[in-house]
Amino acid sequence: MALFSFTSIAKCANAISFILFVVYVSSLFNHLNLASVAAKHSSRNSVHASHHHGHHRGRHHSNHSDSAAASDDHSNARLDRAFLALQAWKRVIYSDPNNFTTNWKGPSVCTYKGVYCAPAPDEPKTQVVAGIDLNKGDIAGFLPDELGLLSDLALIHLNSNRFCGILPQSLANLTLLNELDLSNNRFVGPFPTVVLSLPSLKYLDIRYNEFEGTIPPQLFSNIVQLDAIFVNNNRFTSINIAASNLSSSASVVVFANNKLGGCLSPSIANFADTLEELLLINTSLSGCLPQQVGFLYKLRVLDVSNNNLVGPIPYSLAGLAHLEQLNLANNMMTGIVPAGVCSLPNLANFTISYNYFCEEDGICQNLTTSKGGKTAFDDRRNCVPERPYQRSQKECNAALEHPVYCF
């Protein structure tokens, strides 16, 4: 069920990626001025999550247009700086089996493979390096300090390579950066706080790396206006969103497969105005699912499977009219499955398997595991009388002897 949640979110990502780049760069560099880019522009029409290493974002297969190609005219100081940055980067690339950087020679940086140029927003007659896409290059190396010279960058896509080390603080100079995809690499160290200083950043993807420690609360503050946050599959061990003044502009937040621990804070309600997808799979969550989750009125996907949650399903979830996927599997939850949740108008997938629920209320009894029904329902390995594939009476008695009261 968790797999279905991720793949349903990701199903359009590859189809829109090239269009996304063209629309984004065109909008950023032709219609916005430098001072208002962060306030007036968002590059992403929709954001999709995927839990496997093969997912990638922003692949571009078109050739560079003649208008975007730089000449050997050294009067363009911005391309001169880009040349210095890219040559410094090439020197610390130790393996490039797909020859992505073979043609990174000479000052005509706009002809480099994976480098994309566009007119500068403040000087439309001046070409600048607007994007770098080395997705799925299998390149080994690290990111040098000189990347801070690429101050006109709007996007960096480095998905599925072997880049390692820590992120240079010089990335703070990339004030126009809208998308940063570093997923499926070998970056290490604490959460890269340099990303918190990027005023235009909307899409942050650092999943499938080796980052560790605490996810800073500043990620969920007015300082950062992210639309999509992917930090799953790292080594993070804690997160603090308990402060009542924290909020988020994100529509998609994926924390899955980190050992965060603790309880889900009631302050999650501060995310209500934007949050549509919340994935907390296998994050060592404990305690009860707070009623405030039901305040996330825009929520379409909620997956808290494979944790240590206890207690009943909050009845407030019955108010989530947009909810399409709800996965509570592999926890230690108990009580009655409320009819109000089972009858949600858009609910397509509902999984409560491997818990200790003892009763299914009203319409819940009519849900079916077959694909023919409106809602695909999985209630295996619970304690519901007369339902197939339930736990043994011994297992159920042991759990129900110690009821949990949450509300």
C-alpha positions as CSV (number, residue, x, y, z in Angstrom):
1,M,0.0,0.0,0.0
2,A,2.9,2.4,0.7
3,L,4.3,1.6,-2.6
4,F,1.1,2.5,-4.3
5,S,1.0,5.9,-2.5
6,F,4.4,6.8,-3.8
7,T,4.0,5.7,-7.3
8,S,0.6,7.4,-7.7
9,I,2.2,10.7,-6.8
10,A,5.1,10.1,-9.2
11,K,3.2,8.9,-12.3
12,C,3.5,12.2,-14.2
13,A,6.9,13.4,-13.2
14,N,8.9,12.2,-16.2
15,A,6.2,13.4,-18.7
16,I,6.3,17.0,-17.5
17,S,10.0,17.4,-16.8
18,F,11.1,19.0,-20.1
19,I,8.1,21.2,-20.3
20,L,8.8,22.2,-16.6
21,F,12.3,23.4,-17.5
22,V,11.2,25.4,-20.6
23,V,8.3,27.1,-18.8
24,Y,10.3,27.8,-15.7
25,V,13.4,29.3,-17.4
26,S,11.2,31.2,-19.8
27,S,9.0,32.6,-17.1
28,L,12.0,33.4,-14.8
29,F,14.2,35.1,-17.3
30,N,11.7,36.8,-19.6
31,H,9.0,38.0,-17.3
32,L,10.5,38.6,-13.9
33,N,13.0,41.1,-12.6
34,L,15.8,40.1,-10.3
35,A,14.3,41.7,-7.2
36,S,10.8,40.1,-7.3
37,V,11.6,36.6,-8.6
38,A,11.0,34.9,-5.3
39,A,7.6,36.5,-4.7
40,K,6.1,36.2,-8.2
41,H,7.3,32.9,-9.5
42,S,6.9,29.2,-8.9
43,S,8.4,26.8,-11.3
44,R,6.5,23.7,-10.4
45,N,2.9,23.0,-11.6
46,S,2.8,19.8,-9.6
47,V,5.3,17.9,-7.4
48,H,5.5,14.2,-7.2
49,A,7.2,11.8,-4.7
50,S,8.8,8.5,-5.5
51,H,10.4,6.1,-3.0
52,H,12.8,4.2,-5.4
53,H,16.3,5.2,-6.5
54,G,15.3,5.2,-10.2
55,H,13.1,8.3,-10.0
56,H,14.5,11.4,-11.5
57,R,13.4,14.9,-12.2
58,G,14.1,17.4,-14.9
59,R,15.7,15.3,-17.6
60,H,16.2,17.3,-20.8
61,H,17.1,15.8,-24.1
62,S,16.9,18.7,-26.5
63,N,20.0,20.3,-28.1
64,H,21.0,23.8,-27.1
65,S,19.5,26.4,-29.3
66,D,21.7,28.7,-31.3
67,S,20.3,31.7,-29.4
68,A,21.4,30.1,-26.1
69,A,24.9,29.2,-27.2
70,A,27.6,31.5,-26.0
71,S,30.3,32.8,-28.3
72,D,33.9,33.3,-27.4
73,D,33.1,36.9,-26.6
74,H,34.9,37.5,-23.3
75,S,32.9,40.7,-22.7
76,N,30.2,38.6,-20.9
77,A,31.5,38.6,-17.4
78,R,28.8,36.3,-16.2
79,L,29.7,33.6,-18.6
80,D,33.4,34.2,-17.7
81,R,32.5,33.4,-14.1
82,A,30.5,30.4,-15.1
83,F,33.5,29.1,-17.1
84,L,35.7,29.4,-14.0
85,A,33.1,27.6,-11.9
86,L,32.5,24.8,-14.3
87,Q,36.2,24.2,-14.9
88,A,36.8,24.0,-11.2
89,W,33.9,21.5,-10.9
90,K,35.3,19.4,-13.8
91,R,38.7,19.2,-12.0
92,V,37.0,17.5,-9.0
93,I,35.0,15.0,-11.1
94,Y,36.8,11.7,-10.7
95,S,34.6,9.4,-12.8
96,D,32.2,10.2,-15.6
97,P,31.4,6.9,-17.3
98,N,28.6,8.4,-19.5
99,N,30.9,11.3,-20.7
100,F,28.6,14.0,-19.5
101,T,31.5,16.5,-19.1
102,T,33.7,15.4,-22.0
103,N,32.8,18.6,-24.0
104,W,33.3,20.9,-21.0
105,K,36.2,22.6,-22.8
106,G,36.7,26.2,-23.7
107,P,34.8,29.3,-22.8
108,S,31.6,28.5,-24.7
109,V,29.8,27.2,-21.6
110,C,26.4,27.3,-23.1
111,T,27.4,24.4,-25.4
112,Y,28.4,22.2,-22.5
113,K,26.3,19.1,-22.1
114,G,23.9,19.5,-19.2
115,V,24.4,23.3,-19.1
116,Y,21.4,25.5,-20.1
117,C,21.6,29.2,-20.9
118,A,18.9,31.9,-21.1
119,P,18.7,35.7,-21.2
120,A,19.4,37.4,-17.9
121,P,16.4,38.9,-16.2
122,D,18.0,42.3,-15.6
123,E,20.0,42.3,-19.0
124,P,17.8,40.5,-21.6
125,K,20.6,40.8,-24.2
126,T,23.1,39.0,-21.9
127,Q,23.2,35.2,-21.9
128,V,23.7,33.5,-18.5
129,V,23.9,29.9,-17.2
130,A,20.3,29.4,-16.0
131,G,20.3,25.6,-15.3
132,I,22.4,22.5,-14.8
133,D,21.0,19.1,-15.3
134,L,23.3,16.1,-14.8
135,N,20.5,13.7,-13.8
136,K,21.4,10.0,-14.0
137,G,25.0,10.7,-15.0
138,D,26.6,8.3,-12.6
139,I,29.3,11.0,-12.0
140,A,31.6,10.7,-9.1
141,G,33.1,13.8,-7.5
142,F,32.2,16.6,-5.1
143,L,30.8,20.2,-5.3
144,P,33.6,22.9,-5.2
145,D,33.3,26.3,-3.6
146,E,33.4,27.9,-7.1
147,L,29.8,26.8,-7.7
148,G,28.9,30.0,-5.8
149,L,30.0,31.9,-8.9
150,L,26.9,30.6,-10.8
151,S,24.7,33.2,-9.3
152,D,22.3,33.2,-12.2
153,L,21.3,29.5,-11.7
154,A,17.6,28.8,-11.5
155,L,17.8,25.0,-11.2
156,I,20.3,22.3,-10.3
157,H,19.4,18.7,-11.0
158,L,22.0,16.2,-9.9
159,N,19.8,13.2,-9.3
160,S,21.4,9.7,-9.4
161,N,25.1,10.3,-9.4
162,R,27.9,9.6,-7.0
163,F,28.6,13.1,-5.7
164,C,29.9,13.0,-2.1
165,G,31.0,15.2,0.7
166,I,29.2,18.3,2.1
167,L,27.5,21.1,0.3
168,P,29.7,24.3,0.0
169,Q,28.5,27.4,1.9
170,S,29.1,29.4,-1.3
171,L,25.7,28.0,-2.6
172,A,24.2,30.8,-0.6
173,N,25.1,33.1,-3.5
174,L,22.5,31.3,-5.7
175,T,19.7,33.7,-4.9
176,L,17.7,32.8,-8.0
177,L,17.8,29.1,-7.4
178,N,14.3,27.7,-7.6
179,E,14.9,23.9,-7.7
180,L,17.6,21.9,-6.0
181,D,17.6,18.2,-6.6
182,L,20.6,16.3,-5.0
183,S,18.8,13.0,-4.5
184,N,20.3,9.6,-4.8
185,N,23.9,10.6,-4.2
186,R,26.4,10.2,-1.4
187,F,26.3,13.5,0.4
188,V,27.0,13.4,4.1
189,G,27.0,15.6,7.2
190,P,24.3,17.4,9.1
191,F,21.3,18.9,7.3
192,P,22.7,21.3,4.7
193,T,21.5,24.6,6.3
194,V,22.9,26.6,3.4
195,V,19.6,25.8,1.6
196,L,17.7,27.8,4.2
197,S,19.4,30.9,2.9
198,L,18.1,30.6,-0.7
199,P,15.3,33.1,-1.0
200,S,13.8,31.7,-4.2
201,L,14.0,28.0,-3.5
202,K,10.7,26.2,-4.0
203,Y,11.7,22.6,-4.6
204,L,14.2,20.8,-2.3
205,D,15.1,17.1,-2.9
206,I,17.9,15.6,-0.8
207,R,16.5,12.1,-0.4
208,Y,18.6,9.0,-0.7
209,N,21.8,10.5,0.7
210,E,23.7,10.1,4.1
211,F,22.7,13.3,5.8
212,E,22.3,12.9,9.6
213,G,21.3,14.5,12.8
214,T,18.4,16.9,13.3
215,I,16.2,18.4,10.7
216,P,16.1,22.1,11.7
217,P,12.8,23.8,12.6
218,Q,13.8,26.7,10.3
219,L,12.8,24.4,7.4
220,F,9.2,25.1,8.5
221,S,9.3,28.9,9.1
222,N,8.5,32.0,7.2
223,I,12.2,32.3,6.3
224,V,11.8,29.4,3.8
225,Q,8.9,29.3,1.3
226,L,9.3,25.8,-0.1
227,D,6.5,24.1,-2.0
228,A,8.0,20.6,-1.9
229,I,10.3,19.0,0.7
230,F,11.9,15.6,0.2
231,V,14.3,14.5,2.9
232,N,13.4,10.8,3.0
233,N,15.9,8.0,3.1
234,N,18.7,9.7,5.0
235,R,20.0,9.2,8.5
236,F,18.1,12.0,10.3
237,T,17.3,11.2,13.9
238,S,15.1,14.0,15.1
239,I,12.8,16.9,14.1
240,N,11.2,19.6,16.1
241,I,8.0,21.2,14.7
242,A,6.4,21.6,18.1
243,A,6.7,25.3,18.3
244,S,3.3,27.0,17.8
245,N,4.7,29.7,15.6
246,L,6.1,27.3,12.9
247,S,4.3,27.0,9.7
248,S,5.0,25.8,6.1
249,S,4.1,26.8,2.6
250,A,4.8,23.2,1.4
251,S,2.2,21.2,-0.4
252,V,4.3,18.0,-0.2
253,V,6.4,16.9,2.7
254,V,8.2,13.5,2.7
255,F,10.1,12.4,5.8
256,A,9.9,8.7,5.2
257,N,12.7,6.2,6.2
258,N,14.5,8.3,8.8
259,K,14.6,7.4,12.5
260,L,13.0,10.6,13.7
261,G,11.2,9.1,16.7
262,G,8.8,10.9,19.1
263,C,5.2,11.9,18.5
264,L,3.6,13.8,15.7
265,S,3.1,17.3,17.2
266,P,-0.4,18.9,17.3
267,S,1.3,21.9,15.7
268,I,1.1,20.0,12.4
269,A,-2.2,21.9,12.1
270,N,-0.1,25.0,11.2
271,F,0.5,23.4,7.8
272,A,-3.2,23.3,7.0
273,D,-3.4,26.0,4.4
274,T,-1.0,24.3,2.0
275,L,-0.2,20.7,2.9
276,E,-1.6,18.1,0.5
277,E,0.7,15.1,0.9
278,L,2.3,14.0,4.1
279,L,4.5,10.8,4.2
280,L,5.9,9.7,7.5
281,I,6.5,6.0,6.6
282,N,9.0,4.2,8.8
283,T,10.1,7.2,10.9
284,S,9.9,5.5,14.3
285,L,6.8,7.6,15.3
286,S,5.2,6.7,18.6
287,G,2.3,7.8,20.6
288,C,-1.2,8.7,19.3
289,L,-2.1,10.3,16.0
290,P,-3.3,13.7,17.1
291,Q,-6.7,15.0,16.3
292,Q,-5.1,18.0,14.6
293,V,-4.2,15.9,11.6
294,G,-7.9,16.2,10.8
295,F,-7.4,20.0,10.4
296,L,-5.2,19.5,7.3
297,Y,-8.3,20.1,5.1
298,K,-6.3,20.0,1.8
299,L,-4.7,16.6,2.5
300,R,-4.9,14.1,-0.3
301,V,-2.3,11.6,0.9
302,L,-1.5,10.6,4.4
303,D,0.9,7.7,5.0
304,V,2.1,6.9,8.6
305,S,2.6,3.2,8.0
306,N,5.4,1.1,9.6
307,N,5.7,3.1,12.9
308,N,4.8,2.6,16.5
309,L,1.6,4.5,16.7
310,V,-1.0,3.5,19.3
311,G,-4.6,4.4,20.1
312,P,-7.6,4.9,17.9
313,I,-8.1,6.6,14.5
314,P,-8.9,10.3,15.2
315,Y,-12.5,10.9,14.2
316,S,-11.4,14.3,12.9
317,L,-10.0,12.5,9.8
318,A,-13.7,12.2,8.7
319,G,-13.5,15.8,7.8
320,L,-10.7,15.3,5.2
321,A,-12.9,15.5,2.1
322,H,-10.0,15.6,-0.4
323,L,-8.3,12.5,1.1
324,E,-7.5,9.9,-1.5
325,Q,-5.0,7.6,0.2
326,L,-4.8,6.8,3.9
327,N,-2.3,4.2,5.1
328,L,-2.1,3.3,8.8
329,A,-0.6,-0.2,8.3
330,N,1.9,-1.8,10.5
331,N,1.3,0.1,13.8
332,M,-0.2,-0.8,17.1
333,M,-3.5,1.1,16.8
334,T,-6.7,-0.1,18.4
335,G,-10.3,0.7,18.8
336,I,-13.1,1.2,16.2
337,V,-12.6,2.1,12.6
338,P,-15.0,5.1,12.2
339,A,-17.6,5.1,9.5
340,G,-17.0,8.7,8.8
341,V,-13.5,7.9,7.5
342,C,-14.7,4.9,5.5
343,S,-17.2,7.1,3.7
344,L,-14.9,9.9,2.7
345,P,-16.0,10.9,-0.8
346,N,-12.6,10.7,-2.5
347,L,-11.0,7.9,-0.6
348,A,-9.5,5.4,-3.1
349,N,-7.1,3.4,-0.9
350,F,-7.5,2.7,2.8
351,T,-5.1,0.4,4.6
352,I,-5.3,-0.5,8.3
353,S,-3.6,-3.9,8.1
354,Y,-1.3,-5.2,10.9
355,N,-2.9,-3.3,13.8
356,Y,-5.2,-4.3,16.6
357,F,-8.6,-2.7,15.5
358,C,-11.5,-4.6,17.1
359,E,-14.5,-3.2,15.1
360,E,-15.4,-1.6,11.8
361,D,-18.3,0.8,12.1
362,G,-21.2,1.0,9.7
363,I,-20.2,1.4,6.1
364,C,-16.7,0.1,6.9
365,Q,-18.1,-3.4,7.0
366,N,-19.1,-3.1,3.3
367,L,-15.7,-2.1,2.0
368,T,-13.9,-4.7,-0.1
369,T,-10.4,-5.6,-0.8
370,S,-11.3,-6.1,-4.5
371,K,-10.5,-3.4,-7.1
372,G,-14.1,-3.2,-8.1
373,G,-15.2,-1.1,-5.2
374,K,-14.9,2.7,-4.8
375,T,-12.3,2.2,-2.1
376,A,-9.6,-0.5,-2.0
377,F,-9.6,-1.6,1.6
378,D,-7.0,-3.7,3.4
379,D,-7.8,-4.8,7.0
380,R,-5.8,-8.0,7.3
381,R,-4.2,-8.9,10.6
382,N,-6.4,-7.0,13.0
383,C,-8.9,-8.2,15.6
384,V,-12.2,-7.7,13.8
385,P,-14.6,-10.7,14.4
386,E,-15.7,-12.6,11.3
387,R,-13.3,-10.8,9.0
388,P,-10.8,-13.0,7.1
389,Y,-7.1,-13.1,7.8
390,Q,-7.2,-11.7,11.3
391,R,-4.9,-12.1,14.2
392,S,-5.2,-15.0,16.6
393,Q,-7.4,-14.5,19.7
394,K,-4.3,-14.8,21.9
395,E,-2.6,-11.9,20.1
396,C,-5.7,-9.8,20.3
397,N,-6.3,-10.4,24.0
398,A,-2.7,-9.5,24.8
399,A,-3.1,-6.1,23.1
400,L,-6.6,-5.3,24.2
401,E,-5.8,-5.9,27.9
402,H,-3.9,-2.6,27.8
403,P,-6.1,-0.1,26.2
404,V,-4.7,3.3,25.2
405,Y,-6.6,6.5,25.8
406,C,-5.5,9.4,23.6
407,F,-8.1,12.1,23.7
